[in-house]
Amino acid sequence: MTRLTSLLKLRAPLGAQEIELQQVDLDAGGMSLLRTRIREHSRFTVFDIDPHTAAAWGAALLQWARAQDPQ
């Protein structure tokens, strides 16, 4: 059976999307994946990404956020 560990839950202020990040560990072993679940009313978008993709995506998000709030 696959084990899911909730890492973060938040709600986007515009559009009220519910965003949840989960760690996915398969019983067969191997690399853990990061699952992103986005709920918009009754519609769900779910995708699993590997650590390399998560790091690249996270870096891009941080770069964008910092550019929006220069200090």
PyMOL CGO cylinders between C-alpha atoms (Angstrom):
from pymol import cmd
from pymol.cgo import CYLINDER

trace = [
    CYLINDER, 0.00, 0.00, 0.00, 1.16, 3.54, -0.75, 0.3, 1, 1, 1, 1, 1, 1,
    CYLINDER, 1.16, 3.54, -0.75, 1.87, 5.77, 2.26, 0.3, 1, 1, 1, 1, 1, 1,
    CYLINDER, 1.87, 5.77, 2.26, 0.92, 9.46, 2.03, 0.3, 1, 1, 1, 1, 1, 1,
    CYLINDER, 0.92, 9.46, 2.03, 2.31, 12.04, 4.47, 0.3, 1, 1, 1, 1, 1, 1,
    CYLINDER, 2.31, 12.04, 4.47, 0.73, 15.48, 4.47, 0.3, 1, 1, 1, 1, 1, 1,
    CYLINDER, 0.73, 15.48, 4.47, 3.40, 18.22, 4.34, 0.3, 1, 1, 1, 1, 1, 1,
    CYLINDER, 3.40, 18.22, 4.34, 1.44, 21.44, 3.80, 0.3, 1, 1, 1, 1, 1, 1,
    CYLINDER, 1.44, 21.44, 3.80, -2.12, 22.61, 3.30, 0.3, 1, 1, 1, 1, 1, 1,
    CYLINDER, -2.12, 22.61, 3.30, -3.01, 26.13, 2.26, 0.3, 1, 1, 1, 1, 1, 1,
    CYLINDER, -3.01, 26.13, 2.26, -5.68, 28.14, 0.51, 0.3, 1, 1, 1, 1, 1, 1,
    CYLINDER, -5.68, 28.14, 0.51, -4.90, 30.61, -2.25, 0.3, 1, 1, 1, 1, 1, 1,
    CYLINDER, -4.90, 30.61, -2.25, -6.59, 33.95, -1.45, 0.3, 1, 1, 1, 1, 1, 1,
    CYLINDER, -6.59, 33.95, -1.45, -7.77, 34.57, -5.01, 0.3, 1, 1, 1, 1, 1, 1,
    CYLINDER, -7.77, 34.57, -5.01, -9.90, 31.79, -6.41, 0.3, 1, 1, 1, 1, 1, 1,
    CYLINDER, -9.90, 31.79, -6.41, -9.95, 29.91, -3.08, 0.3, 1, 1, 1, 1, 1, 1,
    CYLINDER, -9.95, 29.91, -3.08, -8.03, 26.94, -4.42, 0.3, 1, 1, 1, 1, 1, 1,
    CYLINDER, -8.03, 26.94, -4.42, -7.05, 24.43, -1.75, 0.3, 1, 1, 1, 1, 1, 1,
    CYLINDER, -7.05, 24.43, -1.75, -3.45, 23.29, -2.21, 0.3, 1, 1, 1, 1, 1, 1,
    CYLINDER, -3.45, 23.29, -2.21, -1.98, 20.28, -0.44, 0.3, 1, 1, 1, 1, 1, 1,
    CYLINDER, -1.98, 20.28, -0.44, 1.53, 18.87, -0.68, 0.3, 1, 1, 1, 1, 1, 1,
    CYLINDER, 1.53, 18.87, -0.68, 2.05, 15.23, 0.27, 0.3, 1, 1, 1, 1, 1, 1,
    CYLINDER, 2.05, 15.23, 0.27, 5.03, 12.89, 0.30, 0.3, 1, 1, 1, 1, 1, 1,
    CYLINDER, 5.03, 12.89, 0.30, 4.28, 9.66, -1.56, 0.3, 1, 1, 1, 1, 1, 1,
    CYLINDER, 4.28, 9.66, -1.56, 6.15, 6.52, -0.48, 0.3, 1, 1, 1, 1, 1, 1,
    CYLINDER, 6.15, 6.52, -0.48, 5.46, 3.32, -2.39, 0.3, 1, 1, 1, 1, 1, 1,
    CYLINDER, 5.46, 3.32, -2.39, 5.57, -0.03, -0.61, 0.3, 1, 1, 1, 1, 1, 1,
    CYLINDER, 5.57, -0.03, -0.61, 7.91, -1.31, -3.32, 0.3, 1, 1, 1, 1, 1, 1,
    CYLINDER, 7.91, -1.31, -3.32, 10.46, 1.26, -2.19, 0.3, 1, 1, 1, 1, 1, 1,
    CYLINDER, 10.46, 1.26, -2.19, 12.47, 3.57, -4.37, 0.3, 1, 1, 1, 1, 1, 1,
    CYLINDER, 12.47, 3.57, -4.37, 12.42, 7.33, -4.48, 0.3, 1, 1, 1, 1, 1, 1,
    CYLINDER, 12.42, 7.33, -4.48, 9.76, 9.35, -2.67, 0.3, 1, 1, 1, 1, 1, 1,
    CYLINDER, 9.76, 9.35, -2.67, 7.61, 11.65, -4.79, 0.3, 1, 1, 1, 1, 1, 1,
    CYLINDER, 7.61, 11.65, -4.79, 5.99, 14.97, -4.03, 0.3, 1, 1, 1, 1, 1, 1,
    CYLINDER, 5.99, 14.97, -4.03, 2.26, 14.98, -4.73, 0.3, 1, 1, 1, 1, 1, 1,
    CYLINDER, 2.26, 14.98, -4.73, 0.55, 18.29, -5.37, 0.3, 1, 1, 1, 1, 1, 1,
    CYLINDER, 0.55, 18.29, -5.37, -3.23, 18.32, -5.05, 0.3, 1, 1, 1, 1, 1, 1,
    CYLINDER, -3.23, 18.32, -5.05, -5.13, 21.42, -6.11, 0.3, 1, 1, 1, 1, 1, 1,
    CYLINDER, -5.13, 21.42, -6.11, -8.87, 21.55, -5.50, 0.3, 1, 1, 1, 1, 1, 1,
    CYLINDER, -8.87, 21.55, -5.50, -11.05, 24.09, -7.26, 0.3, 1, 1, 1, 1, 1, 1,
    CYLINDER, -11.05, 24.09, -7.26, -14.65, 23.58, -6.13, 0.3, 1, 1, 1, 1, 1, 1,
    CYLINDER, -14.65, 23.58, -6.13, -15.37, 19.96, -7.21, 0.3, 1, 1, 1, 1, 1, 1,
    CYLINDER, -15.37, 19.96, -7.21, -12.43, 19.65, -9.62, 0.3, 1, 1, 1, 1, 1, 1,
    CYLINDER, -12.43, 19.65, -9.62, -9.08, 18.18, -8.53, 0.3, 1, 1, 1, 1, 1, 1,
    CYLINDER, -9.08, 18.18, -8.53, -5.69, 18.41, -10.22, 0.3, 1, 1, 1, 1, 1, 1,
    CYLINDER, -5.69, 18.41, -10.22, -3.17, 15.90, -8.87, 0.3, 1, 1, 1, 1, 1, 1,
    CYLINDER, -3.17, 15.90, -8.87, 0.38, 15.29, -10.02, 0.3, 1, 1, 1, 1, 1, 1,
    CYLINDER, 0.38, 15.29, -10.02, 3.46, 13.59, -8.62, 0.3, 1, 1, 1, 1, 1, 1,
    CYLINDER, 3.46, 13.59, -8.62, 6.97, 14.91, -9.22, 0.3, 1, 1, 1, 1, 1, 1,
    CYLINDER, 6.97, 14.91, -9.22, 10.48, 13.69, -8.49, 0.3, 1, 1, 1, 1, 1, 1,
    CYLINDER, 10.48, 13.69, -8.49, 12.94, 15.51, -6.19, 0.3, 1, 1, 1, 1, 1, 1,
    CYLINDER, 12.94, 15.51, -6.19, 14.88, 17.12, -9.08, 0.3, 1, 1, 1, 1, 1, 1,
    CYLINDER, 14.88, 17.12, -9.08, 11.73, 18.60, -10.61, 0.3, 1, 1, 1, 1, 1, 1,
    CYLINDER, 11.73, 18.60, -10.61, 10.51, 19.75, -7.18, 0.3, 1, 1, 1, 1, 1, 1,
    CYLINDER, 10.51, 19.75, -7.18, 13.82, 21.56, -6.56, 0.3, 1, 1, 1, 1, 1, 1,
    CYLINDER, 13.82, 21.56, -6.56, 13.72, 23.33, -9.93, 0.3, 1, 1, 1, 1, 1, 1,
    CYLINDER, 13.72, 23.33, -9.93, 10.07, 24.31, -9.49, 0.3, 1, 1, 1, 1, 1, 1,
    CYLINDER, 10.07, 24.31, -9.49, 10.69, 25.52, -5.93, 0.3, 1, 1, 1, 1, 1, 1,
    CYLINDER, 10.69, 25.52, -5.93, 13.65, 27.64, -7.02, 0.3, 1, 1, 1, 1, 1, 1,
    CYLINDER, 13.65, 27.64, -7.02, 11.54, 29.24, -9.77, 0.3, 1, 1, 1, 1, 1, 1,
    CYLINDER, 11.54, 29.24, -9.77, 8.74, 29.98, -7.29, 0.3, 1, 1, 1, 1, 1, 1,
    CYLINDER, 8.74, 29.98, -7.29, 11.16, 31.59, -4.83, 0.3, 1, 1, 1, 1, 1, 1,
    CYLINDER, 11.16, 31.59, -4.83, 12.82, 33.65, -7.56, 0.3, 1, 1, 1, 1, 1, 1,
    CYLINDER, 12.82, 33.65, -7.56, 9.45, 34.95, -8.73, 0.3, 1, 1, 1, 1, 1, 1,
    CYLINDER, 9.45, 34.95, -8.73, 8.20, 35.71, -5.18, 0.3, 1, 1, 1, 1, 1, 1,
    CYLINDER, 8.20, 35.71, -5.18, 11.37, 37.61, -4.29, 0.3, 1, 1, 1, 1, 1, 1,
    CYLINDER, 11.37, 37.61, -4.29, 11.12, 39.69, -7.47, 0.3, 1, 1, 1, 1, 1, 1,
    CYLINDER, 11.12, 39.69, -7.47, 7.57, 40.72, -6.50, 0.3, 1, 1, 1, 1, 1, 1,
    CYLINDER, 7.57, 40.72, -6.50, 8.65, 41.99, -3.07, 0.3, 1, 1, 1, 1, 1, 1,
    CYLINDER, 8.65, 41.99, -3.07, 12.04, 43.68, -3.45, 0.3, 1, 1, 1, 1, 1, 1,
    CYLINDER, 12.04, 43.68, -3.45, 13.50, 44.75, -0.11, 0.3, 1, 1, 1, 1, 1, 1,
]
cmd.load_cgo(trace, "trace")
